[in-house]
Amino acid sequence: DNITPNFRAVAHTAEDFFMLSIESPALLYKTGDSGAMELVYEENDPKAFYDSMTFWNDQEGIAMGDPTENCISIIITRDGGNTWTKVSCDNLPEAAAGEAAFAASNSNIAVYENNAWIITGGMKSRVLHTGDKGKTWEVYDTPLKQGTPTTGGYSIDFYDSKLGVIIGGDYTNAEGNEANKAITHDGGKTWELLADKAAPGYRSCIQFIPNTEGKELLAIGFEGIDYSSDQGDTWKNLSSEGFFTVRFLNDSTAYAAGSNRIAKLKFKR
């Protein structure tokens, strides 16, 4: 009764809306048949801290958070969000010391077909991958700057099963642009730095613009909005307005969310 949940992750299916709080107790709510929010998952581990949530389809969804044991926390639903089960560390790669994630944009997870990719950060910044909706997992290193609690990857997005991007940096050094963005062409196995030592610096969210053959990208953070038309090789600053996260409705409309505000972004085609 004295808990004030801090919701950093939201998701939806065709029928329901979901919201997940960060710190212990981690609380996951869904819209219920009565119209009121129903608590469908609760985790009371003192180390619980959830960062991101999304769905593969209307029945199967995934959320991730910081380790409570020796692996990244992952919970999965296969019944439309009515029940959620935590994946055993026996079935996940072991987390490195100080490896966690950032609840900065609800974009730590990317899904495509049966795949999911999770970006971690902190002392170690890696990508976890599953090709079978969470049954088996592998982990890949990234070249992002890492090694302190505030460095590493903050956001991940995939255009298809092979082409993906990650972005981050260090929010305590927002101008820093060394080793803070990278691209993969092989489903996350290997990564190459993008626009290294060039703007943008720290950004909390990156998204492919739909229907652009994976060429156009938007990166967003509290320092502004940046656009790339060449798959991240070069970037143009669109605005110094600060936001935390962005999602595209289609190739010409996106919605950005920041501190106490939401903006509609229109792209001329």
VOBA-945596 format. One record per atom (N, C-alpha, C): x negated, y negated, z negated; residue in three letters. Coordinates in pm, whole numbers, plus 50000, padded with zeros to 5 digits. Each point is the difference from the previous one (the first is absolute). Example, Ala and Ser with C-alpha at 12.3 -4.5 7.8 and 13.67 -1.06 7.14 Angstrom:
BEGIN
486815056949220ALA;500894988150000ALA;499104988050000ALA;500354989550072SER;499184988149994SER;500774989149927SER;
***
This chain:
BEGIN
499185012150000ASP;500824987950000ASP;499144987450000ASP;498775001049948ASN;499114988549995ASN;499014999850116ASN;500235008650099ILE;499115000950115ILE;500474990250108ILE;499054992650056THR;500284991650117THR;499195005450116THR;500595008650083PRO;499235006450107PRO;499494989950102PRO;498825002850054ASN;499404992050105ASN;500025008350128ASN;500894996650091PHE;500195008150121PHE;499104994850112PHE;499045008250042ARG;499104996350110ARG;500245008450125ARG;500765011049988ALA;500235008950114ALA;501505001650021ALA;500424998150125VAL;501395002350039VAL;500025008250128VAL;501095007250022ALA;500165008050122ALA;501485002450021ALA;500345005550118HIS;501415002850025HIS;500145011650096HIS;501155006649991THR;500465009350101THR;501234993850066THR;500675007450086ALA;501214994750062ALA;501104997449897ALA;499955007549890GLU;501064999249901GLU;499624992549873GLU;498725000349963ASP;499624995349867ASP;498814990550002ASP;499934991949895PHE;498884991149974PHE;499295004949875PHE;498674999450000PHE;499195004949889PHE;499064989149953PHE;499754999649869MET;499004990949945MET;499255006949887MET;498694997949998LEU;499095007249910LEU;499174989949923LEU;500025001249867SER;499224990849917SER;498575005249984SER;499124991149958ILE;498595003549998ILE;499595006849869ILE;499944992549892GLU;499365005149879GLU;500915009249919GLU;499345007949914SER;500715009649916SER;500984993049906SER;501255005149992PRO;500515011250078PRO;500314996050144PRO;499485007850095ALA;500324997850141ALA;501435004650025ALA;500814991250054LEU;501435002750018LEU;500364998850147LEU;500625010450054LEU;500435000150141LEU;501535000650004LEU;500584989750060TYR;501454999050008TYR;500455001450145TYR;501225005550018LYS;500655000150130LYS;501434995049985LYS;500534994750108THR;501414996349997THR;500845012749988THR;500944999649909GLY;500825011849975GLY;501364999150066GLY;500735010849994ASP;501335000450060ASP;500964990349933ASP;499714996549876SER;500874990949926SER;499734985450034SER;498924997550075GLY;499624986350029GLY;498974994649905GLY;499785007149888ALA;498984996049904ALA;498695007350030ALA;498894994149956MET;498715006650017MET;499905012049907MET;499485011250052GLU;499835012149922GLU;498515003049984GLU;499585003349879LEU;498625003849974LEU;499795014450047LEU;499115002050097VAL;499795013350056VAL;498625005749967VAL;499104991649947TYR;498685005049960TYR;499444990749893TYR;499375005949900GLU;499364992449894GLU;498715006749961GLU;498954992049984GLU;498715005449959GLU;499454991649886GLU;499735006649887ASN;499634992849878ASN;498525001049966ASN;499215005950088ASP;498565000649974ASP;499454985849985ASP;499204997449897PRO;499494986449980PRO;499204994750118PRO;499435008950082LYS;499214995850116LYS;500844997950126LYS;501295002949993ALA;500854999050119ALA;499994985850054ALA;499804998950132PHE;500024987050068PHE;500245002850147PHE;501214997350046TYR;500385003350138TYR;499884987850091TYR;499595002650124ASP;499624989350091ASP;500864998950125ASP;500525011250051SER;500614999650133SER;500975011650017SER;500984998150090MET;501015010350027MET;500524998250141MET;500265011350069THR;500624999650132THR;500655013550028THR;500725000950112PHE;500705012350038PHE;499585004450140PHE;499865013250016TRP;499835005650134TRP;501334999950077TRP;501065003249929ASN;501335000950058ASN;501014998349887ASN;501265002350025ASP;501024997549898ASP;499965009949885ASP;499275010950015GLN;499935010149894GLN;498665000249928GLN;498934996850070GLU;498665002049945GLU;499274986849983GLU;499554997649876GLY;499304987649969GLY;498805002649911GLY;499154989849987ILE;498755001249926ILE;499694986949930ILE;499435001049880ALA;499494988349928ALA;498645003649943ALA;499164989849981MET;498665002649947MET;499644989749894MET;499065004149914GLY;499544991249895GLY;498605003849954GLY;499534992849899ASP;498685002549945ASP;499945013749932ASP;498795005449982PRO;499895013149934PRO;500464999649855PRO;500715010549958THR;500235002449859THR;499155011849953THR;499585008350096GLU;499065010949972GLU;498784997750089GLU;499595010250076ASN;498794998550082ASN;500324999050149ASN;501204994950032CYS;500394998250139CYS;500944988050010CYS;500124994750122ILE;500994989550025ILE;501395005649971ILE;500854992249936SER;501375004349969SER;500854999450126SER;500655011050034ILE;500905000650114ILE;501275007149959ILE;501164993850026ILE;501295006549977ILE;500755000750132ILE;500765010750018ILE;500675002750127ILE;501445004249974ILE;500904995450085THR;501385004749999THR;500305007150131THR;500825010449993ARG;500445007050121ARG;501535001350004ARG;500684992449913ASP;501465000749995ASP;500634986150004ASP;499404991350079GLY;500574986750016GLY;499764990749883GLY;499055003449915GLY;499664991249889GLY;500725002949871GLY;500785010849996ASN;500715003449876ASN;499055005449894ASN;499005007750043THR;499005005249908THR;498614998050061THR;499014997849913TRP;498634997750041TRP;499085009349920TRP;498995005450066THR;499075009349936THR;498584994950018THR;499235000049892LYS;498614995550008LYS;499135011350054LYS;499144996650096VAL;499095009850060VAL;498905003249900VAL;499745012849981SER;498955004349907SER;498634996250053SER;499114996249907CYS;498634997050039CYS;499305012150062CYS;500525011949974ASP;499445012050063ASP;500144999450152ASP;500974992350049ASN;500284999250143ASN;499534986950063ASN;499224992149925LEU;499544986950048LEU;498494998749985LEU;499374991750084PRO;498584997349982PRO;499744993549865PRO;498875003149941GLU;499654994049872GLU;499674985350020GLU;500554991649912ALA;499724985750008ALA;498604997249948ALA;499324990450062ALA;498714995649951ALA;500204991349875ALA;498964998349922ALA;500074991549882ALA;500354985850043ALA;501074994549943GLY;500394986450031GLY;500764998450131GLY;500345011050065GLU;500794999350123GLU;501474998949964GLU;500684990050054ALA;501414997649968ALA;500674993850121ALA;500914990649979ALA;500664993150111ALA;500524986749947ALA;500464991650094PHE;500454986649967PHE;501484998550032PHE;500774995449901ALA;501434997750021ALA;500214985950052ALA;499454997450120ALA;499974986450053ALA;500984997650113ALA;500445010850070SER;500814997650120SER;500925011650035SER;500035010549919ASN;500815011950030ASN;499635005850137ASN;498734998750038SER;499575005650128SER;498755008749984SER;499895006749887ASN;498915009549977ASN;500245013350071ASN;501235002350047ILE;500355012450069ILE;500474996750141ILE;499515007650097ALA;500544999450136ALA;500495013950038ALA;501135000850069VAL;500535012850045VAL;500264999550150VAL;499785011550065TYR;500335001650142TYR;500235014850025TYR;501205003350051GLU;500395014050018GLU;499805007549868GLU;499245011049998ASN;499805007649876ASN;498824995149918ASN;499334989550048ASN;498794995049934ASN;500314989649894ASN;499114999249903ALA;499944988649909ALA;498544997249971ALA;499694987149992TRP;498654995649963TRP;500114990749882TRP;499095001249904ILE;499994991749880ILE;498634993449989ILE;499994986949983ILE;498754992749981ILE;499774997649850ILE;498815003249954THR;499644997449861THR;498994988549996THR;499754995249878GLY;499064989049984GLY;499404999949862GLY;499154990049977GLY;499314999249872GLY;498565004550014GLY;499575008449906MET;498625004850005MET;499745008750122MET;501065006050054LYS;499905008050121LYS;501234997050085LYS;499804997950131SER;501114997150091SER;500015010450111SER;500985008849994ARG;500095011250095ARG;501425001050055ARG;500175009250097VAL;501315002650058VAL;500355014649978VAL;501125002449930LEU;500565013549987LEU;500965002350116LEU;500005012250053HIS;500865003150114HIS;500695013549980HIS;501275000450038THR;500745012550010THR;500635000750138THR;499945011650062GLY;500645001950130GLY;501275008249991GLY;500405003549876ASP;501175008549981ASP;500914994749889ASP;500154986849998LYS;500904993349905LYS;499695003449855LYS;498725000249968GLY;499615000849861GLY;499715013749944GLY;500035010150083LYS;499715013549950LYS;498515002249982LYS;499204995350096THR;498545001049989THR;499384986450028THR;498824997849941TRP;499364986950009TRP;498505001350026TRP;499464989850066GLU;498564998550014GLU;499674985349974GLU;498714996849987VAL;499614986349970VAL;498814996150087VAL;499994987350043TYR;498954995050088TYR;499434987049942TYR;498704998150017ASP;499344987749955ASP;500334988550096ASP;499914987949948THR;500144988050084THR;498754991349982THR;499734991150097PRO;498854991049989PRO;500334986849930PRO;501194999049941LEU;500384987549935LEU;499124997249879LEU;499824987349972LYS;499284995949880LYS;500725005449878LYS;499265006349911GLN;500585006449883GLN;498975000049888GLN;500405005249884GLY;499045001049892GLY;500284991349880GLY;501034991550007THR;500474992549883THR;501505002049989THR;500614997249886PRO;501435002649982PRO;500924992350094PRO;499514989150062THR;500884991850084THR;499695001150150THR;499075008750038THR;499615001250140THR;500625012550065THR;499994999950134GLY;500455011850074GLY;501214997250086GLY;500695010850038GLY;501164998950087GLY;501264996849922GLY;500774990750052TYR;501274996049939TYR;501205004450083TYR;499785002850130SER;501135002450090SER;499565008950115SER;500945008150049ILE;499735009150111ILE;501235000550091ILE;499765001250132ASP;501095001950092ASP;499525008650117ASP;500915008150054PHE;499695008350116PHE;501004997050110PHE;499494999150123TYR;500854997850117TYR;500545013250053TYR;499175010549993ASP;500395013550039ASP;499185009749916ASP;499875012450041SER;499315009849917SER;498494998249998SER;499464991850090LYS;498554998250010LYS;499524986049964LYS;500754989850042LEU;499564986249988LEU;500494993649870LEU;499054996149916GLY;500364993949872GLY;499044988949961GLY;500444991449908VAL;499184988949951VAL;500134999149848VAL;498954994749938ILE;500014997249857ILE;499434986149979ILE;500444993549893ILE;499514986749966ILE;499994998349850ILE;499184990949953GLY;499934997149857GLY;498944989549975GLY;499045003849917GLY;498954990749962GLY;499914999149849GLY;500044987849950ASP;499914997649856ASP;500854987749971ASP;501115001849930TYR;500904988649980TYR;499384989249911TYR;498945003549926THR;499314989949919THR;498994992150083THR;499765004250125ASN;499134992950094ASN;500695000150136ASN;501084992150009ALA;500915001050114ALA;499344995950132ALA;498964991949995GLU;499334995850123GLU;499065010950054GLU;499645009549915GLY;499065010450041GLY;500565008450113GLY;499255001150110ASN;500495007350117ASN;499055011050045ASN;499115004149911GLU;499075010850033GLU;500645013549969GLU;500055008850099ALA;500485013749983ALA;501375000549932ALA;500954992250052ASN;501335000049937ASN;501115004650094ASN;499655004150122LYS;501025004950094LYS;499365010450092LYS;500785010450035ALA;499435011050079ALA;501105006750080ALA;499575007750101ILE;500925006650092ILE;499595014650017ILE;500985008750024THR;499755014050032THR;500715003550130THR;499365008850078HIS;500615005150123HIS;500195015149993HIS;499735005949884ASP;500095014649987ASP;500825004349879ASP;501024992149969GLY;500915003849891GLY;499454998149861GLY;498974991749987GLY;499484996749867GLY;498735007349962GLY;499545009050085LYS;498795007549967LYS;498774991049995LYS;499904990850097THR;498884990650003THR;500544985950020THR;499274990449946TRP;500424986050005TRP;498844991250046TRP;500324989550076GLU;499014990250044GLU;500444986349953GLU;499064992049952LEU;500324986649954LEU;500494991350116LEU;500944991149969LEU;500554990450095LEU;499584985949959LEU;499654991650098ALA;499734985849976ALA;499224998049871ALA;498915007649987ASP;499234999449876ASP;499324986449985ASP;500094994749880LYS;499454986949966LYS;500674988950081LYS;501225002450043ALA;500814990050068ALA;501394999949937ALA;500694988650013ALA;501344998949942ALA;500945010250066ALA;501045004149928PRO;500384995449867PRO;499235006949887PRO;500004993349886GLY;499455005949879GLY;501045009049935GLY;500054999849867TYR;500935008849928TYR;501424998450051TYR;500635011250034ARG;501425000450033ARG;500605012349933ARG;501244998649956SER;500665010649923SER;500885008950085SER;500254996250127CYS;500895008150084CYS;499604998650146CYS;500025011350072ILE;499765000050143ILE;501055008750067ILE;500504995450116GLN;501035007350072GLN;499754999050151GLN;500185011550068PHE;500074999650145PHE;501314993350042PHE;499954991750102ILE;501224994250055ILE;500625010450093ILE;501265003349982PRO;500625010750082PRO;499954997150149PRO;499985010850077ASN;500114999250147ASN;498884992050066ASN;498805000449939THR;498864992850058THR;498865009650033THR;500295012850010GLU;499025010350032GLU;498845000249900GLU;500284995649879GLY;498975000049897GLY;498974989050015GLY;500284990250082LYS;499044989150024LYS;500164988549901LYS;501254997149961GLU;500254988049921GLU;500195003449852GLU;499384991849916LEU;500005002049856LEU;500324987049928LEU;500625001349883LEU;500224988649912LEU;499465003649863LEU;499184991049945ALA;499475001649865ALA;500494988449915ALA;500315002949874ILE;500634989949916ILE;499465001149858ILE;499914988649933GLY;499534999749862GLY;500294986549939GLY;499564998149876PHE;500334987349935PHE;499224988250059PHE;499025003050088GLU;499244989450067GLU;500554996750138GLU;500975007950051GLY;500574996750129GLY;500355011850087GLY;500334996950126ILE;500475009850098ILE;499074999550121ILE;499585011950046ASP;499095000950114ASP;500505010150102ASP;499714997150128TYR;500495008150111TYR;498845004350089TYR;500065012450046SER;499025005150097SER;500745005950119SER;499504996950120SER;500585005550123SER;499105010750061SER;498855002749936ASP;499045009350058ASP;499595010949900ASP;501005005049928GLN;499805011349908GLN;499024996849888GLN;499994987449960GLY;499234996249883GLY;498594995450025GLY;499584999350128ASP;498644995450029ASP;499854985149969ASP;501014992150037THR;499994985749969THR;501364996149942THR;500004989249922TRP;501214996049927TRP;500234985050013TRP;501274996349998LYS;500414986050002LYS;500854997349876LYS;499634989749926ASN;500804996349883ASN;501274992950044ASN;501155005349959LEU;501294994350037LEU;500524990249896LEU;499645002349874SER;500544991649894SER;499175001849874SER;499934989449920SER;499365000949869SER;501025002749890SER;501265001850039GLU;501045003549903GLU;499705013849942GLU;500095001149870GLY;499645012549934GLY;501175009349978GLY;499795012750035PHE;500985010649975PHE;499245012449955PHE;500745010049952PHE;499405012549954PHE;500195011550098PHE;501135000050071THR;500335011750081THR;500884995950117THR;500035008650103VAL;500804997050120VAL;500465013050063VAL;501204999850061ARG;500505011550076ARG;500704994850125ARG;499875007850109PHE;500604996150127PHE;501365006650020PHE;500964992050043LEU;501305005150040LEU;499925005050144LEU;499294992650083ASN;499725003850139ASN;498774992250043ASN;499704999750129ASP;498754993550042ASP;500034984849995ASP;501144994249971SER;500084985449996SER;500494994349867SER;500355008649906THR;500514995449870THR;499355007849887THR;499494992849902ALA;499435006249881ALA;500474992249877ALA;499935006649886TYR;500344993549873TYR;498795001249907TYR;499604988549945ALA;498884999549906ALA;500534996649862ALA;499405005849898ALA;500404997349862ALA;498794995549921ALA;500224990049915GLY;498954994849915GLY;500534996949862GLY;499364991049933SER;500394996449865SER;501284991850004SER;501115006349960ASN;501314993449993ASN;500494995050135ASN;499595006450109ARG;500524995850129ARG;499905011050104ARG;500894999050098ILE;500025008850116ILE;500094991250124ILE;499265003450104ALA;500014992350123ALA;500285009050119ALA;500714994550097LYS;500245006850127LYS;499004994850102LYS;499245008950060LEU;499004996250099LEU;500485003850138LEU;499974990650093LYS;500435002550137LYS;498804999350094LYS;499875010150084PHE;498905000550097PHE;500594998750141PHE;499534990050074LYS;500494997850136LYS;499375010150095LYS;500835005950085ARG;499515010050095ARG;500174995050141ARG;
***
